Amino acid sequence: MDPVDTRPNDPLWDELNRRFNILAAGFGGRPLLNQTKHLTRELVQQTLGKNWDRFVAIRDEEDHGERLLNDYFRGLIRPHDAQAPPRPAPARRGKSFGQPPR
C-alpha cells in the first residue's frame, strides 16, 4: 500500500483513500486539508474538532462575500442541504480596462 501513489480514475484507489482516512483518524491522525484526498465534513470535524470550528468561525467572519471559499472547502464547511448566503456582486473600483480616458 502506497498512500502517496495516485490513480485518479480508479474507483478502488478512491476507496482505499477513504478507508485509509478513517483508519488514520482512528489512530489520532489529522488530515492535511490541501493534500488529503476524499475528506468528508464528518472526518474533518472528528479529527480537527475545536480547531476546525475556530477556523470556520474566523473564515465566516472575515470573508462575508465568500470570495476566498472554493467548492472544495464549501463542501467541508457547509452541510450539503444548507444554503450558503447569497454572494454580493464584487465592488467595482476604478476604471475598467478598455475604456477610453475621460
Long-range contacts (C-beta under 8 A, 24 or more apart in sequence): 6-37, 14-38, 33-73, 33-76, 39-76, 40-76, 41-75, 41-76, 41-77, 41-79, 44-76, 64-88, 65-90
